[in-house]
Amino acid sequence: MASGWGINGNKGRCYDFWIDFSECMSRCREPKDCELLREDYLECLHHSKEFRRRNRIYKEEQRKIRAAARKDKEDEAVKGHH
């Protein structure tokens, strides 16, 4: 990544994040001063925050579907007793 060249011969998709992080590291007092830029760079590379968020959304959607199915069953059971 540090070369700046992406897989297709163009500028790499995360190169700008790398440059920002690298410049910060070269002038900062402590590495923790660049933590947010580091996070941005790593997120660009690996998308781990995005994947965690998508997973949470998917799990919540599935939970709602199951809850709706249980409610439908309960409603049917109540109707069947009348």
mmCIF file of the N, C-alpha and C atoms, coordinates in Angstrom:
data_MODEL
# 
_entry.id   MODEL 
# 
loop_
_atom_site.group_PDB 
_atom_site.id 
_atom_site.type_symbol 
_atom_site.label_atom_id 
_atom_site.label_alt_id 
_atom_site.label_comp_id 
_atom_site.label_asym_id 
_atom_site.label_entity_id 
_atom_site.label_seq_id 
_atom_site.pdbx_PDB_ins_code 
_atom_site.Cartn_x 
_atom_site.Cartn_y 
_atom_site.Cartn_z 
_atom_site.occupancy 
_atom_site.B_iso_or_equiv 
_atom_site.pdbx_formal_charge 
_atom_site.auth_seq_id 
_atom_site.auth_comp_id 
_atom_site.auth_asym_id 
_atom_site.auth_atom_id 
_atom_site.pdbx_PDB_model_num 
ATOM 1   N N  . MET A 1 1  ? 0.821   -1.192  0.000   1.00 0.00 ? 1  MET A N  1 
ATOM 2   C CA . MET A 1 1  ? 0.000   0.000   0.000   1.00 0.00 ? 1  MET A CA 1 
ATOM 3   C C  . MET A 1 1  ? 0.865   1.256   0.000   1.00 0.00 ? 1  MET A C  1 
ATOM 4   N N  . ALA A 1 2  ? 1.953   1.230   0.687   1.00 0.00 ? 2  ALA A N  1 
ATOM 5   C CA . ALA A 1 2  ? 2.768   2.422   0.817   1.00 0.00 ? 2  ALA A CA 1 
ATOM 6   C C  . ALA A 1 2  ? 3.330   2.892   -0.524  1.00 0.00 ? 2  ALA A C  1 
ATOM 7   N N  . SER A 1 3  ? 3.370   2.009   -1.507  1.00 0.00 ? 3  SER A N  1 
ATOM 8   C CA . SER A 1 3  ? 3.867   2.424   -2.821  1.00 0.00 ? 3  SER A CA 1 
ATOM 9   C C  . SER A 1 3  ? 2.890   3.385   -3.486  1.00 0.00 ? 3  SER A C  1 
ATOM 10  N N  . GLY A 1 4  ? 1.631   3.297   -3.107  1.00 0.00 ? 4  GLY A N  1 
ATOM 11  C CA . GLY A 1 4  ? 0.608   4.150   -3.704  1.00 0.00 ? 4  GLY A CA 1 
ATOM 12  C C  . GLY A 1 4  ? -0.071  3.538   -4.905  1.00 0.00 ? 4  GLY A C  1 
ATOM 13  N N  . TRP A 1 5  ? 0.416   2.393   -5.368  1.00 0.00 ? 5  TRP A N  1 
ATOM 14  C CA . TRP A 1 5  ? -0.161  1.762   -6.542  1.00 0.00 ? 5  TRP A CA 1 
ATOM 15  C C  . TRP A 1 5  ? -1.181  0.713   -6.137  1.00 0.00 ? 5  TRP A C  1 
ATOM 16  N N  . GLY A 1 6  ? -2.360  0.816   -6.738  1.00 0.00 ? 6  GLY A N  1 
ATOM 17  C CA . GLY A 1 6  ? -3.411  -0.155  -6.485  1.00 0.00 ? 6  GLY A CA 1 
ATOM 18  C C  . GLY A 1 6  ? -3.277  -1.353  -7.398  1.00 0.00 ? 6  GLY A C  1 
ATOM 19  N N  . ILE A 1 7  ? -4.197  -2.249  -7.279  1.00 0.00 ? 7  ILE A N  1 
ATOM 20  C CA . ILE A 1 7  ? -4.165  -3.504  -8.033  1.00 0.00 ? 7  ILE A CA 1 
ATOM 21  C C  . ILE A 1 7  ? -4.305  -3.278  -9.538  1.00 0.00 ? 7  ILE A C  1 
ATOM 22  N N  . ASN A 1 8  ? -4.967  -2.188  -9.935  1.00 0.00 ? 8  ASN A N  1 
ATOM 23  C CA . ASN A 1 8  ? -5.179  -1.916  -11.357 1.00 0.00 ? 8  ASN A CA 1 
ATOM 24  C C  . ASN A 1 8  ? -4.178  -0.922  -11.934 1.00 0.00 ? 8  ASN A C  1 
ATOM 25  N N  . GLY A 1 9  ? -3.129  -0.616  -11.187 1.00 0.00 ? 9  GLY A N  1 
ATOM 26  C CA . GLY A 1 9  ? -2.126  0.309   -11.671 1.00 0.00 ? 9  GLY A CA 1 
ATOM 27  C C  . GLY A 1 9  ? -2.433  1.764   -11.376 1.00 0.00 ? 9  GLY A C  1 
ATOM 28  N N  . ASN A 1 10 ? -3.596  2.031   -10.816 1.00 0.00 ? 10 ASN A N  1 
ATOM 29  C CA . ASN A 1 10 ? -3.959  3.387   -10.419 1.00 0.00 ? 10 ASN A CA 1 
ATOM 30  C C  . ASN A 1 10 ? -3.572  3.594   -8.959  1.00 0.00 ? 10 ASN A C  1 
ATOM 31  N N  . LYS A 1 11 ? -3.867  4.787   -8.461  1.00 0.00 ? 11 LYS A N  1 
ATOM 32  C CA . LYS A 1 11 ? -3.636  5.050   -7.041  1.00 0.00 ? 11 LYS A CA 1 
ATOM 33  C C  . LYS A 1 11 ? -4.499  4.095   -6.227  1.00 0.00 ? 11 LYS A C  1 
ATOM 34  N N  . GLY A 1 12 ? -3.927  3.501   -5.211  1.00 0.00 ? 12 GLY A N  1 
ATOM 35  C CA . GLY A 1 12 ? -4.663  2.567   -4.364  1.00 0.00 ? 12 GLY A CA 1 
ATOM 36  C C  . GLY A 1 12 ? -5.814  3.246   -3.645  1.00 0.00 ? 12 GLY A C  1 
ATOM 37  N N  . ARG A 1 13 ? -6.893  2.503   -3.398  1.00 0.00 ? 13 ARG A N  1 
ATOM 38  C CA . ARG A 1 13 ? -8.087  3.080   -2.798  1.00 0.00 ? 13 ARG A CA 1 
ATOM 39  C C  . ARG A 1 13 ? -7.838  3.629   -1.406  1.00 0.00 ? 13 ARG A C  1 
ATOM 40  N N  . CYS A 1 14 ? -6.863  3.097   -0.697  1.00 0.00 ? 14 CYS A N  1 
ATOM 41  C CA . CYS A 1 14 ? -6.587  3.547   0.665   1.00 0.00 ? 14 CYS A CA 1 
ATOM 42  C C  . CYS A 1 14 ? -5.343  4.424   0.761   1.00 0.00 ? 14 CYS A C  1 
ATOM 43  N N  . TYR A 1 15 ? -4.772  4.761   -0.366  1.00 0.00 ? 15 TYR A N  1 
ATOM 44  C CA . TYR A 1 15 ? -3.508  5.510   -0.347  1.00 0.00 ? 15 TYR A CA 1 
ATOM 45  C C  . TYR A 1 15 ? -3.633  6.859   0.354   1.00 0.00 ? 15 TYR A C  1 
ATOM 46  N N  . ASP A 1 16 ? -4.720  7.573   0.106   1.00 0.00 ? 16 ASP A N  1 
ATOM 47  C CA . ASP A 1 16 ? -4.895  8.877   0.743   1.00 0.00 ? 16 ASP A CA 1 
ATOM 48  C C  . ASP A 1 16 ? -4.961  8.738   2.269   1.00 0.00 ? 16 ASP A C  1 
ATOM 49  N N  . PHE A 1 17 ? -5.621  7.675   2.738   1.00 0.00 ? 17 PHE A N  1 
ATOM 50  C CA . PHE A 1 17 ? -5.673  7.426   4.186   1.00 0.00 ? 17 PHE A CA 1 
ATOM 51  C C  . PHE A 1 17 ? -4.269  7.131   4.717   1.00 0.00 ? 17 PHE A C  1 
ATOM 52  N N  . TRP A 1 18 ? -3.508  6.347   3.940   1.00 0.00 ? 18 TRP A N  1 
ATOM 53  C CA . TRP A 1 18 ? -2.142  6.016   4.341   1.00 0.00 ? 18 TRP A CA 1 
ATOM 54  C C  . TRP A 1 18 ? -1.280  7.276   4.442   1.00 0.00 ? 18 TRP A C  1 
ATOM 55  N N  . ILE A 1 19 ? -1.395  8.150   3.456   1.00 0.00 ? 19 ILE A N  1 
ATOM 56  C CA . ILE A 1 19 ? -0.612  9.390   3.446   1.00 0.00 ? 19 ILE A CA 1 
ATOM 57  C C  . ILE A 1 19 ? -0.941  10.233  4.683   1.00 0.00 ? 19 ILE A C  1 
ATOM 58  N N  . ASP A 1 20 ? -2.222  10.397  4.976   1.00 0.00 ? 20 ASP A N  1 
ATOM 59  C CA . ASP A 1 20 ? -2.625  11.183  6.147   1.00 0.00 ? 20 ASP A CA 1 
ATOM 60  C C  . ASP A 1 20 ? -2.054  10.582  7.425   1.00 0.00 ? 20 ASP A C  1 
ATOM 61  N N  . PHE A 1 21 ? -2.179  9.278   7.571   1.00 0.00 ? 21 PHE A N  1 
ATOM 62  C CA . PHE A 1 21 ? -1.677  8.585   8.760   1.00 0.00 ? 21 PHE A CA 1 
ATOM 63  C C  . PHE A 1 21 ? -0.156  8.681   8.834   1.00 0.00 ? 21 PHE A C  1 
ATOM 64  N N  . SER A 1 22 ? 0.508   8.446   7.727   1.00 0.00 ? 22 SER A N  1 
ATOM 65  C CA . SER A 1 22 ? 1.964   8.479   7.683   1.00 0.00 ? 22 SER A CA 1 
ATOM 66  C C  . SER A 1 22 ? 2.499   9.872   8.026   1.00 0.00 ? 22 SER A C  1 
ATOM 67  N N  . GLU A 1 23 ? 1.878   10.909  7.466   1.00 0.00 ? 23 GLU A N  1 
ATOM 68  C CA . GLU A 1 23 ? 2.303   12.274  7.765   1.00 0.00 ? 23 GLU A CA 1 
ATOM 69  C C  . GLU A 1 23 ? 2.095   12.600  9.241   1.00 0.00 ? 23 GLU A C  1 
ATOM 70  N N  . CYS A 1 24 ? 0.988   12.161  9.782   1.00 0.00 ? 24 CYS A N  1 
ATOM 71  C CA . CYS A 1 24 ? 0.716   12.389  11.201  1.00 0.00 ? 24 CYS A CA 1 
ATOM 72  C C  . CYS A 1 24 ? 1.785   11.713  12.055  1.00 0.00 ? 24 CYS A C  1 
ATOM 73  N N  . MET A 1 25 ? 2.097   10.465  11.727  1.00 0.00 ? 25 MET A N  1 
ATOM 74  C CA . MET A 1 25 ? 3.091   9.729   12.513  1.00 0.00 ? 25 MET A CA 1 
ATOM 75  C C  . MET A 1 25 ? 4.465   10.388  12.441  1.00 0.00 ? 25 MET A C  1 
ATOM 76  N N  . SER A 1 26 ? 4.764   10.998  11.327  1.00 0.00 ? 26 SER A N  1 
ATOM 77  C CA . SER A 1 26 ? 6.088   11.612  11.184  1.00 0.00 ? 26 SER A CA 1 
ATOM 78  C C  . SER A 1 26 ? 6.217   12.912  11.975  1.00 0.00 ? 26 SER A C  1 
ATOM 79  N N  . ARG A 1 27 ? 5.103   13.524  12.340  1.00 0.00 ? 27 ARG A N  1 
ATOM 80  C CA . ARG A 1 27 ? 5.191   14.797  13.054  1.00 0.00 ? 27 ARG A CA 1 
ATOM 81  C C  . ARG A 1 27 ? 4.565   14.791  14.449  1.00 0.00 ? 27 ARG A C  1 
ATOM 82  N N  . CYS A 1 28 ? 3.977   13.678  14.857  1.00 0.00 ? 28 CYS A N  1 
ATOM 83  C CA . CYS A 1 28 ? 3.289   13.648  16.154  1.00 0.00 ? 28 CYS A CA 1 
ATOM 84  C C  . CYS A 1 28 ? 4.271   13.440  17.308  1.00 0.00 ? 28 CYS A C  1 
ATOM 85  N N  . ARG A 1 29 ? 3.813   13.774  18.499  1.00 0.00 ? 29 ARG A N  1 
ATOM 86  C CA . ARG A 1 29 ? 4.612   13.548  19.700  1.00 0.00 ? 29 ARG A CA 1 
ATOM 87  C C  . ARG A 1 29 ? 4.479   12.106  20.166  1.00 0.00 ? 29 ARG A C  1 
ATOM 88  N N  . GLU A 1 30 ? 3.249   11.595  20.110  1.00 0.00 ? 30 GLU A N  1 
ATOM 89  C CA . GLU A 1 30 ? 2.981   10.220  20.539  1.00 0.00 ? 30 GLU A CA 1 
ATOM 90  C C  . GLU A 1 30 ? 2.110   9.544   19.485  1.00 0.00 ? 30 GLU A C  1 
ATOM 91  N N  . PRO A 1 31 ? 2.342   8.266   19.251  1.00 0.00 ? 31 PRO A N  1 
ATOM 92  C CA . PRO A 1 31 ? 1.534   7.558   18.243  1.00 0.00 ? 31 PRO A CA 1 
ATOM 93  C C  . PRO A 1 31 ? 0.028   7.649   18.487  1.00 0.00 ? 31 PRO A C  1 
ATOM 94  N N  . LYS A 1 32 ? -0.378  7.728   19.751  1.00 0.00 ? 32 LYS A N  1 
ATOM 95  C CA . LYS A 1 32 ? -1.820  7.790   20.032  1.00 0.00 ? 32 LYS A CA 1 
ATOM 96  C C  . LYS A 1 32 ? -2.451  9.054   19.453  1.00 0.00 ? 32 LYS A C  1 
ATOM 97  N N  . ASP A 1 33 ? -1.644  10.075  19.175  1.00 0.00 ? 33 ASP A N  1 
ATOM 98  C CA . ASP A 1 33 ? -2.158  11.295  18.560  1.00 0.00 ? 33 ASP A CA 1 
ATOM 99  C C  . ASP A 1 33 ? -2.718  11.032  17.162  1.00 0.00 ? 33 ASP A C  1 
ATOM 100 N N  . CYS A 1 34 ? -2.306  9.937   16.556  1.00 0.00 ? 34 CYS A N  1 
ATOM 101 C CA . CYS A 1 34 ? -2.730  9.607   15.191  1.00 0.00 ? 34 CYS A CA 1 
ATOM 102 C C  . CYS A 1 34 ? -3.721  8.444   15.161  1.00 0.00 ? 34 CYS A C  1 
ATOM 103 N N  . GLU A 1 35 ? -4.262  8.102   16.299  1.00 0.00 ? 35 GLU A N  1 
ATOM 104 C CA . GLU A 1 35 ? -5.119  6.918   16.400  1.00 0.00 ? 35 GLU A CA 1 
ATOM 105 C C  . GLU A 1 35 ? -6.316  6.979   15.447  1.00 0.00 ? 35 GLU A C  1 
ATOM 106 N N  . LEU A 1 36 ? -6.968  8.121   15.340  1.00 0.00 ? 36 LEU A N  1 
ATOM 107 C CA . LEU A 1 36 ? -8.142  8.211   14.461  1.00 0.00 ? 36 LEU A CA 1 
ATOM 108 C C  . LEU A 1 36 ? -7.763  8.028   12.996  1.00 0.00 ? 36 LEU A C  1 
ATOM 109 N N  . LEU A 1 37 ? -6.637  8.570   12.610  1.00 0.00 ? 37 LEU A N  1 
ATOM 110 C CA . LEU A 1 37 ? -6.180  8.384   11.222  1.00 0.00 ? 37 LEU A CA 1 
ATOM 111 C C  . LEU A 1 37 ? -5.806  6.927   10.974  1.00 0.00 ? 37 LEU A C  1 
ATOM 112 N N  . ARG A 1 38 ? -5.220  6.291   11.981  1.00 0.00 ? 38 ARG A N  1 
ATOM 113 C CA . ARG A 1 38 ? -4.885  4.863   11.875  1.00 0.00 ? 38 ARG A CA 1 
ATOM 114 C C  . ARG A 1 38 ? -6.164  4.045   11.702  1.00 0.00 ? 38 ARG A C  1 
ATOM 115 N N  . GLU A 1 39 ? -7.179  4.349   12.503  1.00 0.00 ? 39 GLU A N  1 
ATOM 116 C CA . GLU A 1 39 ? -8.464  3.643   12.395  1.00 0.00 ? 39 GLU A CA 1 
ATOM 117 C C  . GLU A 1 39 ? -9.062  3.812   11.006  1.00 0.00 ? 39 GLU A C  1 
ATOM 118 N N  . ASP A 1 40 ? -9.015  5.031   10.488  1.00 0.00 ? 40 ASP A N  1 
ATOM 119 C CA . ASP A 1 40 ? -9.550  5.277   9.140   1.00 0.00 ? 40 ASP A CA 1 
ATOM 120 C C  . ASP A 1 40 ? -8.811  4.445   8.096   1.00 0.00 ? 40 ASP A C  1 
ATOM 121 N N  . TYR A 1 41 ? -7.496  4.407   8.204   1.00 0.00 ? 41 TYR A N  1 
ATOM 122 C CA . TYR A 1 41 ? -6.695  3.638   7.246   1.00 0.00 ? 41 TYR A CA 1 
ATOM 123 C C  . TYR A 1 41 ? -7.025  2.148   7.332   1.00 0.00 ? 41 TYR A C  1 
ATOM 124 N N  . LEU A 1 42 ? -7.066  1.619   8.552   1.00 0.00 ? 42 LEU A N  1 
ATOM 125 C CA . LEU A 1 42 ? -7.364  0.195   8.715   1.00 0.00 ? 42 LEU A CA 1 
ATOM 126 C C  . LEU A 1 42 ? -8.783  -0.138  8.276   1.00 0.00 ? 42 LEU A C  1 
ATOM 127 N N  . GLU A 1 43 ? -9.723  0.770   8.521   1.00 0.00 ? 43 GLU A N  1 
ATOM 128 C CA . GLU A 1 43 ? -11.093 0.542   8.060   1.00 0.00 ? 43 GLU A CA 1 
ATOM 129 C C  . GLU A 1 43 ? -11.141 0.504   6.537   1.00 0.00 ? 43 GLU A C  1 
ATOM 130 N N  . CYS A 1 44 ? -10.397 1.373   5.899   1.00 0.00 ? 44 CYS A N  1 
ATOM 131 C CA . CYS A 1 44 ? -10.342 1.365   4.438   1.00 0.00 ? 44 CYS A CA 1 
ATOM 132 C C  . CYS A 1 44 ? -9.799  0.025   3.932   1.00 0.00 ? 44 CYS A C  1 
ATOM 133 N N  . LEU A 1 45 ? -8.776  -0.479  4.599   1.00 0.00 ? 45 LEU A N  1 
ATOM 134 C CA . LEU A 1 45 ? -8.174  -1.746  4.172   1.00 0.00 ? 45 LEU A CA 1 
ATOM 135 C C  . LEU A 1 45 ? -9.084  -2.944  4.412   1.00 0.00 ? 45 LEU A C  1 
ATOM 136 N N  . HIS A 1 46 ? -9.681  -3.016  5.610   1.00 0.00 ? 46 HIS A N  1 
ATOM 137 C CA . HIS A 1 46 ? -10.344 -4.256  6.039   1.00 0.00 ? 46 HIS A CA 1 
ATOM 138 C C  . HIS A 1 46 ? -11.854 -4.174  6.182   1.00 0.00 ? 46 HIS A C  1 
ATOM 139 N N  . HIS A 1 47 ? -12.418 -2.984  6.272   1.00 0.00 ? 47 HIS A N  1 
ATOM 140 C CA . HIS A 1 47 ? -13.868 -2.791  6.409   1.00 0.00 ? 47 HIS A CA 1 
ATOM 141 C C  . HIS A 1 47 ? -14.455 -3.483  7.635   1.00 0.00 ? 47 HIS A C  1 
ATOM 142 N N  . SER A 1 48 ? -13.678 -3.654  8.687   1.00 0.00 ? 48 SER A N  1 
ATOM 143 C CA . SER A 1 48 ? -14.171 -4.407  9.848   1.00 0.00 ? 48 SER A CA 1 
ATOM 144 C C  . SER A 1 48 ? -15.327 -3.712  10.559  1.00 0.00 ? 48 SER A C  1 
ATOM 145 N N  . LYS A 1 49 ? -15.311 -2.396  10.669  1.00 0.00 ? 49 LYS A N  1 
ATOM 146 C CA . LYS A 1 49 ? -16.432 -1.693  11.296  1.00 0.00 ? 49 LYS A CA 1 
ATOM 147 C C  . LYS A 1 49 ? -17.687 -1.847  10.445  1.00 0.00 ? 49 LYS A C  1 
ATOM 148 N N  . GLU A 1 50 ? -17.510 -1.732  9.147   1.00 0.00 ? 50 GLU A N  1 
ATOM 149 C CA . GLU A 1 50 ? -18.644 -1.879  8.237   1.00 0.00 ? 50 GLU A CA 1 
ATOM 150 C C  . GLU A 1 50 ? -19.243 -3.278  8.366   1.00 0.00 ? 50 GLU A C  1 
ATOM 151 N N  . PHE A 1 51 ? -18.404 -4.303  8.391   1.00 0.00 ? 51 PHE A N  1 
ATOM 152 C CA . PHE A 1 51 ? -18.908 -5.673  8.496   1.00 0.00 ? 51 PHE A CA 1 
ATOM 153 C C  . PHE A 1 51 ? -19.609 -5.910  9.831   1.00 0.00 ? 51 PHE A C  1 
ATOM 154 N N  . ARG A 1 52 ? -19.055 -5.359  10.923  1.00 0.00 ? 52 ARG A N  1 
ATOM 155 C CA . ARG A 1 52 ? -19.723 -5.505  12.228  1.00 0.00 ? 52 ARG A CA 1 
ATOM 156 C C  . ARG A 1 52 ? -21.086 -4.833  12.219  1.00 0.00 ? 52 ARG A C  1 
ATOM 157 N N  . ARG A 1 53 ? -21.152 -3.648  11.621  1.00 0.00 ? 53 ARG A N  1 
ATOM 158 C CA . ARG A 1 53 ? -22.427 -2.930  11.558  1.00 0.00 ? 53 ARG A CA 1 
ATOM 159 C C  . ARG A 1 53 ? -23.440 -3.703  10.713  1.00 0.00 ? 53 ARG A C  1 
ATOM 160 N N  . ARG A 1 54 ? -23.013 -4.194  9.558   1.00 0.00 ? 54 ARG A N  1 
ATOM 161 C CA . ARG A 1 54 ? -23.920 -4.985  8.719   1.00 0.00 ? 54 ARG A CA 1 
ATOM 162 C C  . ARG A 1 54 ? -24.424 -6.223  9.464   1.00 0.00 ? 54 ARG A C  1 
ATOM 163 N N  . ASN A 1 55 ? -23.531 -6.855  10.209  1.00 0.00 ? 55 ASN A N  1 
ATOM 164 C CA . ASN A 1 55 ? -23.908 -8.049  10.966  1.00 0.00 ? 55 ASN A CA 1 
ATOM 165 C C  . ASN A 1 55 ? -24.940 -7.705  12.040  1.00 0.00 ? 55 ASN A C  1 
ATOM 166 N N  . ARG A 1 56 ? -24.741 -6.580  12.749  1.00 0.00 ? 56 ARG A N  1 
ATOM 167 C CA . ARG A 1 56 ? -25.710 -6.164  13.770  1.00 0.00 ? 56 ARG A CA 1 
ATOM 168 C C  . ARG A 1 56 ? -27.067 -5.878  13.139  1.00 0.00 ? 56 ARG A C  1 
ATOM 169 N N  . ILE A 1 57 ? -27.070 -5.217  11.997  1.00 0.00 ? 57 ILE A N  1 
ATOM 170 C CA . ILE A 1 57 ? -28.324 -4.913  11.302  1.00 0.00 ? 57 ILE A CA 1 
ATOM 171 C C  . ILE A 1 57 ? -29.019 -6.204  10.890  1.00 0.00 ? 57 ILE A C  1 
ATOM 172 N N  . TYR A 1 58 ? -28.266 -7.140  10.332  1.00 0.00 ? 58 TYR A N  1 
ATOM 173 C CA . TYR A 1 58 ? -28.836 -8.416  9.905   1.00 0.00 ? 58 TYR A CA 1 
ATOM 174 C C  . TYR A 1 58 ? -29.437 -9.164  11.091  1.00 0.00 ? 58 TYR A C  1 
ATOM 175 N N  . LYS A 1 59 ? -28.703 -9.223  12.198  1.00 0.00 ? 59 LYS A N  1 
ATOM 176 C CA . LYS A 1 59 ? -29.200 -9.929  13.385  1.00 0.00 ? 59 LYS A CA 1 
ATOM 177 C C  . LYS A 1 59 ? -30.475 -9.289  13.915  1.00 0.00 ? 59 LYS A C  1 
ATOM 178 N N  . GLU A 1 60 ? -30.535 -7.961  13.904  1.00 0.00 ? 60 GLU A N  1 
ATOM 179 C CA . GLU A 1 60 ? -31.740 -7.273  14.368  1.00 0.00 ? 60 GLU A CA 1 
ATOM 180 C C  . GLU A 1 60 ? -32.914 -7.547  13.440  1.00 0.00 ? 60 GLU A C  1 
ATOM 181 N N  . GLU A 1 61 ? -32.680 -7.554  12.137  1.00 0.00 ? 61 GLU A N  1 
ATOM 182 C CA . GLU A 1 61 ? -33.747 -7.879  11.193  1.00 0.00 ? 61 GLU A CA 1 
ATOM 183 C C  . GLU A 1 61 ? -34.268 -9.294  11.429  1.00 0.00 ? 61 GLU A C  1 
ATOM 184 N N  . GLN A 1 62 ? -33.365 -10.236 11.642  1.00 0.00 ? 62 GLN A N  1 
ATOM 185 C CA . GLN A 1 62 ? -33.765 -11.618 11.900  1.00 0.00 ? 62 GLN A CA 1 
ATOM 186 C C  . GLN A 1 62 ? -34.545 -11.739 13.207  1.00 0.00 ? 62 GLN A C  1 
ATOM 187 N N  . ARG A 1 63 ? -34.116 -10.984 14.235  1.00 0.00 ? 63 ARG A N  1 
ATOM 188 C CA . ARG A 1 63 ? -34.821 -11.004 15.515  1.00 0.00 ? 63 ARG A CA 1 
ATOM 189 C C  . ARG A 1 63 ? -36.256 -10.506 15.335  1.00 0.00 ? 63 ARG A C  1 
ATOM 190 N N  . LYS A 1 64 ? -36.425 -9.430  14.544  1.00 0.00 ? 64 LYS A N  1 
ATOM 191 C CA . LYS A 1 64 ? -37.762 -8.884  14.309  1.00 0.00 ? 64 LYS A CA 1 
ATOM 192 C C  . LYS A 1 64 ? -38.631 -9.867  13.535  1.00 0.00 ? 64 LYS A C  1 
ATOM 193 N N  . ILE A 1 65 ? -38.047 -10.543 12.567  1.00 0.00 ? 65 ILE A N  1 
ATOM 194 C CA . ILE A 1 65 ? -38.796 -11.540 11.786  1.00 0.00 ? 65 ILE A CA 1 
ATOM 195 C C  . ILE A 1 65 ? -39.269 -12.666 12.695  1.00 0.00 ? 65 ILE A C  1 
ATOM 196 N N  . ARG A 1 66 ? -38.362 -13.157 13.562  1.00 0.00 ? 66 ARG A N  1 
ATOM 197 C CA . ARG A 1 66 ? -38.748 -14.233 14.491  1.00 0.00 ? 66 ARG A CA 1 
ATOM 198 C C  . ARG A 1 66 ? -39.822 -13.764 15.465  1.00 0.00 ? 66 ARG A C  1 
ATOM 199 N N  . ALA A 1 67 ? -39.698 -12.545 15.972  1.00 0.00 ? 67 ALA A N  1 
ATOM 200 C CA . ALA A 1 67 ? -40.686 -12.013 16.909  1.00 0.00 ? 67 ALA A CA 1 
ATOM 201 C C  . ALA A 1 67 ? -42.051 -11.893 16.229  1.00 0.00 ? 67 ALA A C  1 
ATOM 202 N N  . ALA A 1 68 ? -42.075 -11.432 14.987  1.00 0.00 ? 68 ALA A N  1 
ATOM 203 C CA . ALA A 1 68 ? -43.330 -11.310 14.246  1.00 0.00 ? 68 ALA A CA 1 
ATOM 204 C C  . ALA A 1 68 ? -43.944 -12.685 14.010  1.00 0.00 ? 68 ALA A C  1 
ATOM 205 N N  . ALA A 1 69 ? -43.118 -13.675 13.700  1.00 0.00 ? 69 ALA A N  1 
ATOM 206 C CA . ALA A 1 69 ? -43.623 -15.037 13.478  1.00 0.00 ? 69 ALA A CA 1 
ATOM 207 C C  . ALA A 1 69 ? -44.216 -15.598 14.762  1.00 0.00 ? 69 ALA A C  1 
ATOM 208 N N  . ARG A 1 70 ? -43.550 -15.349 15.901  1.00 0.00 ? 70 ARG A N  1 
ATOM 209 C CA . ARG A 1 70 ? -44.094 -15.825 17.195  1.00 0.00 ? 70 ARG A CA 1 
ATOM 210 C C  . ARG A 1 70 ? -45.423 -15.146 17.491  1.00 0.00 ? 70 ARG A C  1 
ATOM 211 N N  . LYS A 1 71 ? -45.508 -13.850 17.233  1.00 0.00 ? 71 LYS A N  1 
ATOM 212 C CA . LYS A 1 71 ? -46.745 -13.117 17.492  1.00 0.00 ? 71 LYS A CA 1 
ATOM 213 C C  . LYS A 1 71 ? -47.869 -13.663 16.610  1.00 0.00 ? 71 LYS A C  1 
ATOM 214 N N  . ASP A 1 72 ? -47.564 -13.944 15.341  1.00 0.00 ? 72 ASP A N  1 
ATOM 215 C CA . ASP A 1 72 ? -48.575 -14.502 14.442  1.00 0.00 ? 72 ASP A CA 1 
ATOM 216 C C  . ASP A 1 72 ? -49.079 -15.846 14.960  1.00 0.00 ? 72 ASP A C  1 
ATOM 217 N N  . LYS A 1 73 ? -48.166 -16.685 15.455  1.00 0.00 ? 73 LYS A N  1 
ATOM 218 C CA . LYS A 1 73 ? -48.564 -17.985 16.000  1.00 0.00 ? 73 LYS A CA 1 
ATOM 219 C C  . LYS A 1 73 ? -49.464 -17.813 17.213  1.00 0.00 ? 73 LYS A C  1 
ATOM 220 N N  . GLU A 1 74 ? -49.084 -16.870 18.090  1.00 0.00 ? 74 GLU A N  1 
ATOM 221 C CA . GLU A 1 74 ? -49.885 -16.615 19.289  1.00 0.00 ? 74 GLU A CA 1 
ATOM 222 C C  . GLU A 1 74 ? -51.265 -16.093 18.904  1.00 0.00 ? 74 GLU A C  1 
ATOM 223 N N  . ASP A 1 75 ? -51.329 -15.203 17.923  1.00 0.00 ? 75 ASP A N  1 
ATOM 224 C CA . ASP A 1 75 ? -52.614 -14.667 17.469  1.00 0.00 ? 75 ASP A CA 1 
ATOM 225 C C  . ASP A 1 75 ? -53.488 -15.774 16.891  1.00 0.00 ? 75 ASP A C  1 
ATOM 226 N N  . GLU A 1 76 ? -52.893 -16.673 16.130  1.00 0.00 ? 76 GLU A N  1 
ATOM 227 C CA . GLU A 1 76 ? -53.636 -17.807 15.565  1.00 0.00 ? 76 GLU A CA 1 
ATOM 228 C C  . GLU A 1 76 ? -54.157 -18.721 16.659  1.00 0.00 ? 76 GLU A C  1 
ATOM 229 N N  . ALA A 1 77 ? -53.326 -18.944 17.688  1.00 0.00 ? 77 ALA A N  1 
ATOM 230 C CA . ALA A 1 77 ? -53.725 -19.806 18.798  1.00 0.00 ? 77 ALA A CA 1 
ATOM 231 C C  . ALA A 1 77 ? -54.908 -19.186 19.545  1.00 0.00 ? 77 ALA A C  1 
ATOM 232 N N  . VAL A 1 78 ? -54.893 -17.886 19.744  1.00 0.00 ? 78 VAL A N  1 
ATOM 233 C CA . VAL A 1 78 ? -55.998 -17.208 20.441  1.00 0.00 ? 78 VAL A CA 1 
ATOM 234 C C  . VAL A 1 78 ? -57.268 -17.294 19.608  1.00 0.00 ? 78 VAL A C  1 
ATOM 235 N N  . LYS A 1 79 ? -57.166 -17.095 18.306  1.00 0.00 ? 79 LYS A N  1 
ATOM 236 C CA . LYS A 1 79 ? -58.326 -17.172 17.419  1.00 0.00 ? 79 LYS A CA 1 
ATOM 237 C C  . LYS A 1 79 ? -58.905 -18.587 17.408  1.00 0.00 ? 79 LYS A C  1 
ATOM 238 N N  . GLY A 1 80 ? -58.064 -19.577 17.498  1.00 0.00 ? 80 GLY A N  1 
ATOM 239 C CA . GLY A 1 80 ? -58.518 -20.967 17.460  1.00 0.00 ? 80 GLY A CA 1 
ATOM 240 C C  . GLY A 1 80 ? -59.284 -21.379 18.700  1.00 0.00 ? 80 GLY A C  1 
ATOM 241 N N  . HIS A 1 81 ? -59.137 -20.651 19.782  1.00 0.00 ? 81 HIS A N  1 
ATOM 242 C CA . HIS A 1 81 ? -59.830 -20.998 21.038  1.00 0.00 ? 81 HIS A CA 1 
ATOM 243 C C  . HIS A 1 81 ? -61.197 -20.347 21.146  1.00 0.00 ? 81 HIS A C  1 
ATOM 244 N N  . HIS A 1 82 ? -61.600 -19.525 20.206  1.00 0.00 ? 82 HIS A N  1 
ATOM 245 C CA . HIS A 1 82 ? -62.897 -18.863 20.288  1.00 0.00 ? 82 HIS A CA 1 
ATOM 246 C C  . HIS A 1 82 ? -63.951 -19.661 19.645  1.00 0.00 ? 82 HIS A C  1 
# 
